[in-house]
Amino acid sequence: MRCAITRRFDQPGEVLQRHVVNVTMKDGAEFRLDAAVYFRFENGLITRIEEYACAPSAA
């Protein structure tokens, strides 16, 4: 499994990251998953996490 970061936005107290997860199965089959994660921080602690993932649609 490999993750490739495609975008990252950060500002004080927040980070949003978009990435692609590339997976190779034991039988050699491959697939990718588009994903994003959002973090909110207060006083140096994570106070909120939101995660999203979906398989890209076929063209």
Backbone bond lengths (Angstrom), bond angles and torsions (degrees), N, CA, C in turn:
res aa  C-N    CA-C-N  psi(-1)  N-CA   C-N-CA  omega(-1)  CA-C   N-CA-C  phi
1 M - - - 1.440 - - 1.525 108.02 -
2 R 1.329 115.80 133.38 1.457 121.82 176.84 1.522 109.10 -131.17
3 C 1.307 116.20 140.79 1.466 121.75 176.12 1.518 108.71 -113.20
4 A 1.322 116.00 131.05 1.462 121.65 177.23 1.527 107.97 -118.06
5 I 1.319 116.27 116.22 1.465 120.77 179.30 1.525 108.29 -73.61
6 T 1.338 116.20 126.97 1.461 120.43 -179.92 1.526 112.47 -104.64
7 R 1.333 117.39 -26.94 1.469 121.55 176.74 1.518 109.37 -155.17
8 R 1.321 114.91 148.97 1.461 119.39 173.83 1.525 107.67 -146.60
9 F 1.315 114.99 128.97 1.455 121.73 175.96 1.516 107.17 -119.77
10 D 1.312 116.32 131.95 1.457 117.66 175.47 1.514 109.66 -141.40
11 Q 1.292 113.36 148.40 1.458 122.66 174.61 1.518 105.58 -149.22
12 P 1.309 118.52 168.27 1.466 119.14 -177.43 1.534 111.68 -52.13
13 G 1.318 116.08 121.99 1.457 121.81 176.23 1.514 116.13 86.35
14 E 1.352 118.87 -1.99 1.464 120.34 -177.44 1.525 111.43 -146.98
15 V 1.327 115.53 146.10 1.462 122.09 172.86 1.523 107.75 -141.17
16 L 1.331 116.24 133.81 1.457 122.29 173.97 1.519 106.85 -125.94
17 Q 1.334 116.48 126.72 1.460 120.65 -178.65 1.515 109.92 -128.97
18 R 1.324 115.39 134.35 1.461 121.64 174.80 1.524 107.14 -111.42
19 H 1.330 116.82 138.80 1.456 120.02 -178.97 1.524 110.78 -152.16
20 V 1.329 114.84 165.81 1.458 122.69 177.00 1.522 107.12 -115.81
21 V 1.324 116.04 129.46 1.466 121.74 177.06 1.529 107.08 -101.94
22 N 1.331 116.82 119.69 1.466 122.81 178.38 1.525 107.96 -105.73
23 V 1.340 115.85 125.44 1.463 121.07 -175.67 1.523 109.40 -123.22
24 T 1.332 116.42 134.89 1.462 122.63 171.32 1.524 107.42 -115.74
25 M 1.319 116.01 120.20 1.460 121.78 -178.61 1.533 110.20 -78.60
26 K 1.328 117.09 167.35 1.466 121.78 179.99 1.521 112.12 -58.84
27 D 1.352 117.11 -32.08 1.466 120.20 -179.57 1.531 112.66 -84.11
28 G 1.342 117.23 4.50 1.458 121.69 178.21 1.518 114.22 92.86
29 A 1.330 117.64 -10.27 1.463 120.60 178.08 1.531 109.14 -64.16
30 E 1.327 115.61 142.47 1.462 120.75 -179.09 1.520 109.95 -122.46
31 F 1.318 115.83 147.62 1.456 120.52 171.13 1.514 108.98 -151.55
32 R 1.322 115.28 163.59 1.460 120.49 178.89 1.513 109.19 -129.38
33 L 1.298 114.29 154.72 1.450 122.26 -177.59 1.520 107.69 -134.77
34 D 1.328 117.31 125.03 1.459 121.13 173.93 1.522 107.56 -83.81
35 A 1.324 116.67 134.60 1.460 119.84 -175.85 1.525 110.69 -144.23
36 A 1.329 114.91 159.72 1.462 121.49 175.37 1.522 108.05 -146.32
37 V 1.321 115.45 150.24 1.456 120.66 177.32 1.529 108.49 -139.33
38 Y 1.324 115.22 139.89 1.462 122.54 -179.92 1.526 108.18 -121.90
39 F 1.326 116.57 133.41 1.463 122.18 176.23 1.515 109.18 -123.36
40 R 1.331 116.64 139.03 1.464 122.34 170.76 1.521 107.16 -119.13
41 F 1.333 115.89 138.01 1.462 122.30 -177.50 1.522 110.36 -121.54
42 E 1.309 116.14 142.68 1.465 122.68 171.82 1.517 107.78 -141.15
43 N 1.320 116.43 129.31 1.471 122.17 179.66 1.528 112.01 53.73
44 G 1.338 116.58 38.27 1.457 121.25 177.55 1.520 115.38 78.20
45 L 1.340 117.91 4.90 1.463 121.82 -179.64 1.523 110.45 -116.74
46 I 1.327 116.48 147.90 1.462 120.86 174.48 1.524 107.63 -74.53
47 T 1.340 116.48 123.82 1.464 120.40 179.98 1.526 112.44 -109.36
48 R 1.331 117.05 -13.19 1.466 119.90 178.88 1.524 108.98 -155.25
49 I 1.333 115.74 138.68 1.461 122.64 173.36 1.522 107.36 -132.56
50 E 1.331 116.43 131.30 1.461 121.93 173.41 1.520 107.07 -127.66
51 E 1.333 116.78 132.34 1.459 121.34 179.96 1.520 109.42 -126.65
52 Y 1.321 115.30 141.52 1.458 121.93 179.25 1.519 108.35 -135.46
53 A 1.332 117.05 142.21 1.457 120.93 177.60 1.524 109.18 -151.39
54 C 1.333 115.22 145.44 1.460 120.30 174.84 1.518 109.19 -158.56
55 A 1.321 114.97 150.57 1.461 120.38 174.98 1.521 107.37 -79.24
56 P 1.329 118.17 136.96 1.464 119.61 179.28 1.524 110.76 -64.06
57 S 1.317 116.61 145.52 1.462 119.90 179.78 1.522 109.91 -75.00
58 A 1.312 116.05 149.75 1.468 121.12 178.99 1.521 109.16 -72.96
59 A 1.315 115.94 142.06 1.474 120.56 -179.18 1.509 111.01 -82.05
